[in-house]
């Protein structure tokens, strides 16, 4: 992306503020939780219209969500097309673009609705006894594949409905299990499963459908599929293809997702990728049905391996990897109108960029590489996409297929952004581990004054295969520290994503090695480059692996910071291995099970270095966190309390690995910033 293009687009929308405008104030968490949110954008089949949903939040924090229709060929404002209470989401156009379909819970149950675009009220299309959690339409609009949670032993939806009711009303509370996985993320298994059903849309309200995943989990509890981005009809409407693990008792320690193809009438599913024992995902057909594109990893058990783009000719059966020399891992893909060109997004040096991929020759061309972007759709001459950055919460844009002529479609936070002041930001680089180039970002305090020095908020990302890049987030938003008067430093240490697979792989079996060296060298480099950053007046903070790094820093870099903030950090790798839910993660990262590879687990185990701990630390954890159970945070706090190290604990009974409740988020930032203010000099 050409940076000037996006700046010009912002300026044309009134987002580059003049000195005469009312003085904006530094960004706060109260501003963050009241930002409007855009979601569920969909492009019409003919590429001329777009529908999107906006969650509007008023000054009191009350939210309303409605759908808007924008004619891409017109300069007129978008038309609001819904006003009912509740939320509409998962929007898609009907086959002739005369209507849209979406999910809503207008009568207490989540069902599919249809709204004619020439006027009138939305009509309910499905009336299942269970909630519809997601859906996709067939190309001709005559069928829908829907996701519903059912009990595998039930023969119909009514049976599952009755079992959910019985479970809610039973007197006993014990849960019974015979194998893993017993819980995931923040939820204990209730023995129901996500199944896919195909419903025929014939103009009447549908109440029954064919379970096309029946029989896959009657004996063992697989994960049938992920989100609806992993489900598609074949273009002829005769089959459904979806991503799933095969049934087995190894669900907790394998990542072998495959692509499965099944008739819309049900029956035995065909495994399309049986030969690959690693992760296959995101099946996507060209509109003419000739090609199936999908992603494939090659390392079993590794969830952060590079996704390869695979292309299968459905006529000849031939398959090849597209762009095998391209060292990025795409996260989404869409066919162009020529049914041969692919448009994909992938993390790339601190951005999430849009690329054009030639499926015949494997050429990859960067189309747009500023900020964090996702493709909504592609028509004959334009790409419609969502764009975020460190100063933009998210809006829709169009651009030509070559990345030129960037134009804004939406400006959903124009008035709110005019009232806030963000810190100036810039990407930097330095020589890290092994003298290799490592990248990061710094952000100036919102009220920066030349000649003054500022304390540092040193943010360490989780994953660990992740990135604190040029994006806008409702969690760990770095502009909130800039708004509070801190200079922000974020480093994409070895193990981060978007810098080539070798860079990502380098953290595996070396959690406390290369990353710590990068963080140390990065802080030294950026404070030398940017004299306004006070390297002797810094606090470090991180969540998940970033929280692990806070514990690791305590024992292995204990004179580097005035204070630490540890959110959901790993403290004892032995106990962590035996209580986390996705066993494939530690088993790959540490070269096997704990009992088979104790030496490596203990080499990078923070609990083994507690005698060096001395830095004041705030510990935060959610009781519903099953990825890093809260005992890890409680143990770190207990050690510090018992040994007289200044420490505090903030525990959330209702939160998981993340803080999702807006009120809790305000409390989180009040505690974090209050803790940092106490230990730094401002």
ABEGO torsion letter per residue (X at the ends): XBAAAAAAAAAAAGABBBAABBBBBBBBAAAAAABBBBBGBBBBAAGABBBBBBBBBBAAGBBBBBBBBBBAABABBBBBABABBEBBBGBBBBAAGABBBBBBBAAGBBBBBBBBAAEEBBBBABBBABBBABBBBBAAGABBBBBBBBBAABABAAAAAAAAAAAAABABABBBBABOBABBGABBBAGBBBBBBBBBBAGBBBABBBBAABGAAAABBBBABBBAAABBBBAAGABBBBBBBBBEAAAAABABBBBBBBBAAEEBBBBAAAABABBBBGBBBBAAGABBBBBBBABBGBAABBBBBBBBBAAAGBBBBBGAABBBBBABBBBBAAGABBBBBBBBGGBBBBBBBBAAAGBBBBABABEBBBBABBBAABBBBBBBBAABAEBBBBBBAAGBGBBBABBAAAAAAAABBBBBBBBBBBBBBGGBBBBBBBBBBAABBBGBBBBBBBBBBBOABBBBBBBBBABGBAAAAAAAGBBBBBBBBBGBBGAEAAAAAAABGAAABAAAAAAAAAAAAAAAABAABBAABBBBBBBEAAAAAAAAAAAABAAABABBBBBGBBABAAAAAAABABAAAAAAAAGEBAAAAAAAAAAABAAAAAAABABBBBBBBBAABAABBAAAAAAAAAAAAAAGBBBBBBBBAABBABBABAAAAAAAAAAAAAAAAAABBX
